[in-house]
Amino acid sequence: MDKWKIRDRYIDLCGPMKIMGILNITPDSFSDGGDYNTVEGALERARMMIENGASILDIGGESTRPGSDPVSEEEEIRRVVPVIRAIRSESDIPISVDTYREATARAALEAGADIVNDVRGFRKEPKIADVVNEFGAGCVLMSNACGIEHENIIDLRDRCYERSLEIARKAGVKDEQILLDPGVGFGTTRTEDVELMKDLEKFSNILLGVSRKRIVDHLLGGDTKPKERVEGSVGLALAGAVKGVKVIRVHDVKETADALKTFEAVMKGEY
């Protein structure tokens, strides 16, 4: 996949891996919950991520960490829409909304977002696909515990993708609007996470989210807190770059951008 259609423009995916900066407007996200709960704080964080090299911003209003409490549709919209409007008022950077809800997706796109990042892959509220089609938005469809029989984690991932793509295409969403997320850390074991990482090359339109996740702790063989996993997360981002990942979703934009810059320079012989 060479380019990603998001509304009336495209993101070029032929060059270096793009960085999606995470901006959680939540009190209980596993890594940065409560850090950016005001519009002013979120806007300042967005400015910093853009300055540090983010190509896309991903705005989330509900934590997806294990054991987190769901929020109402109204509360999720209340959290994300003012932040999207504030960022859009001063920047044309592509904005993604992290939601599986049809109403939140619509509100976010109306406020100026370009992408819907659905951790349920359109399978929780299938009509969200109609909203994406209506706006011509980009979307990210995650493999996430489909509840179907499967032989192993790779088989489950592929079956989840099949269901999600069926829903998307039935609604009129084109393949050029879609990135796939293997769902590392979502209802998986650490061994399964490693298997997903090893098989990234199978698809040409992958967005990878491993930032500060438990797979980092597992591979380091330690007992670390999320904010202590920065270097390990950067290492996994570079592994993703080697395996052809198109977009990497991260908390630590500057560290990832600097690592990718030096990596790309060496790979291209431009040093």
Summary of the structure (lengths in Angstrom):
residues: 271
radius of gyration: 17.2
end to end distance: 27.9
largest distance: 51.2
contacts: 922
relative contact order: 0.14
helix: 45%
strand: 17%
